[in-house]
């Protein structure tokens, strides 16, 4: 889709209006004008230099994979369904599990040292790789847990906690999952526009969901996660020592080399 197919939501000034602005008498700049100018310059620097760099740091090891594509969403009604909908079954569960081939990913030291925040060496990993978790897979895991709790006739609690509440299906974890997805939706703030049309079959207005969304290519991210995936369950009570990126773990004369 070429750029000329898009129109600005705000029309530019008409020529007469621009001429009117040019005819205004000149007045010297005030201190307030200088302060405003300095503020705008600082905002421009943050927007053009600092924010892209911070974004690069936060995106981490999948930065090079990001590409965008136009995608039409399933409406989820009538016959416009997806393989992630329907009655609970082994096949449906397999489809959902395939969305996040690994919740955790393991990356080498060279990638870990580029991260904006420290992480840790994965416990007992012979290659001493570092553990990370891409939030999209955390969000999908949470959505899957919510999906399963909607059908207690099929899915039963299976990870009891010390207080008797299930660690996955318990209300504390589900509350966490709902809040996680809420924040993700607000963070992304998808502003794709849905329009309405007249449905002559039912003689009523209907929402027109067949609108293209600009999406990241999820398949490339999922393929990367499948390659770098770590075990879902691991010994989180074990701390690897002599981590070259964490001086707090240096023992026995180790100096980070």
N, C-alpha and C positions, 0 to 999 in steps of 0.2 A: 504494500500500500504506500503510495508516494505521499510525500509531505504536503503536496498542494491539495490533497483531499481533506485536510484538516483545516478548520477555521478557528480563529481566536474567539474567545468568549467576550472580548472587549474590543470594540471597534477603535481604530486609531483616530487621532484628531483630523477633522476635515481641514482642507487647505485654508479656508477662511478663518478657522479657529487658530491655526498656526500663525497666520499673518497677524491676527490680533495679538498673539503673544509677542511676536517680534516688534510690534509697535509700542509696547509698554516702555515708559521712561526708565532710563538706567538709574539704579540706586546703588550706593556702595554697600558691600557686604558687611554684615554686623558680626559681632562675636558669636551670636547664636547661630548664624549661618555657617561660620567656620566650624563650630562644634558639630553641627549637623553633618557637614561635609566630612569631618573626621570620622564620625560614627558610621557614615555610609561606606567610607573607605575601609574601615575595620571590618564591617560586615561583608564587604566584597572579598577581602583577604580570607576571612573565615570560610566563605562559600566556595571560593575558587581554589584555595590551597590547603587549608587545614582539614576541612570536612572530607574531601576526597582521600586524603592521606589516612585519616582515621578510619574511613570506610574500608580502605585497602587492608589495614591492619586487622579489622574486625572480621573481614571475610576470610582471611587466613588462607589455608592451603587449597581452596577450591576457586580462588580468584580467577585463575586462568581458564576455568571451565565455563564461566558464566556467559551465556548467550540468550537472546530473547526471541520469542516466537509468538505469533497470534494463535490463540486457542479459543475454541467455542466450548463452553461448559455444558454438561448434561443438566437437564432441568430436574431430573429425578422424579418425574411424573409421567403417567401414561406409558408409552413405549420408549421414552427417552431415558433409559436407565443405564447404569454402569455395572461393571463386574464387582463393585464394592457394595452393592445393595442386594437386598433379598433376604430370604429366610436363612437363619444360621445353618452352617454346614461346614464340613472340612474344606470344601473347595473355596467357600467364602473366606474362611480364616486364612487359607493359603494366599489368597489374593491380597488380603490386608497385610500379612506378614511380608509379602514381597515388596511392599512400599518402603519398608525400612529393613533392608537386608542385615543391617547392624545398627544398634542404637549408638554404640561407641566405635570410634575409629582410632587407629594407631598410626602415628606419624613419626618420621625420623627426627633426630635432634636438630638437623639443619632447618626443618620446617617449624619445629617447636620454638626455637629461639627467635623466630620472627613474630610470634604472637604478641598481642598487646598485653596479655596477662599470662602469668606462669601457669603451667600445668605440671603433671607428675608422670614419672615413668610407670607404665602399666605393670602391676605386680607380677613377678615371676616370669616376665617376658625375656626370653633368651636374647633377643635383639635389642633389649632395653629401649623400646620405642615409647613414645609419649601418648597418653590417652587424651582424646578430645571428644566432643559430642556436637554435631551440627544440629542446630535448634530445630530445623525442619523435621528431623527424625524424632526428636523429643515430642514435638507437636503431634506428629502422626501417631506415635505411641499413645499419647494422651487421648486423642480422638478415638482410637481403637478401644481403649479401656472404657470410655463413655459409651461407645456403641455396644459393647458387650454387657455393660450393666443395665442396658435397656431391655435385655432379654434374660432375666434371671431364671426363666424356665429352662434355658439351655446352658448358660454359662454360670458356673458355680465358683464361689471364692476358693482359692487354692494356695494363698500365701498368707497364712495367719501371722499376725504380729504378736508381740509380747502381751499387749493389752486385750488380745482376742479379736481386734479389728483387722480385717484383711488388708494387706499392704497395697494391693492393687484395686480391689473393688470397694474398699472402705470409703466412707464419706469424706475423710480427710484427703485421701489421694485424689478422689474424683473432684473435690473442690479445687485442689491444686491444678488439676487438668483443665477444668473450665476456665480458671483464671489465666492459665498459660495461653490458651487459645484466644481468649478475649484480648489479651495484650498483643498477641501476634496479629490479630485482625486489625486492631487499632493502629499498630505500628505500620503495617503494610498499607492501610487506608486505600483500598482498591476503589478508584473513582470511575471505573467503567460505567457508562451510562446505559441504563435500561429504559426502553421506551414502551409505549402502549399502542395497541392497534385494535381495530374493531373486528371481532370474531363473528362472521356472518352465520356460522353454524349454531351458535348459542345466543346471538344477538346481544352481546355484551362486550365491554372492554376487557382486554387481556394483556397481561404483562408480556413483553416480547424479550425472552431471555436469549434469543439467538444473536448475541452481541459479542464480537471478538474481544478477548482480554489479552493484554500484553503480559506474557508469563516468562519466567526463567525456564530454561530447558531442564526439567527435572530429571529426565532420563540420564543425562550426563552426570549429574550429581549422585544419582542412585548407583550408577555404574562405578563411580569412584569409591563410594562407601562400601560396595561389595568387595572391592579389591583391598581396601584398607581396614576392613571390619575387624573388631575385636570381639572377644567372648562377652555375651550379655551378662553372665554372672561371673564375678571374680572376687578375690579376697581383698576387700576394701579395708581390712584391718592391718594389712601388711604395707610397710613403707620401704621402698627401695632407697638404699643409702648411696652416698657418693654420686649423686646426680650432678653432672657438670653445670647444670643451669640453676641449681639451688644450693648455695653455700651452707644453708642450714642443715644439709644432709652430709656434709663432708666430715669424715671420721678417719682415724688411722693415718694421719699425715697426708690425706688426699687433698689436692689443691685445684681440682677442676680440670686437669689435663686429660 
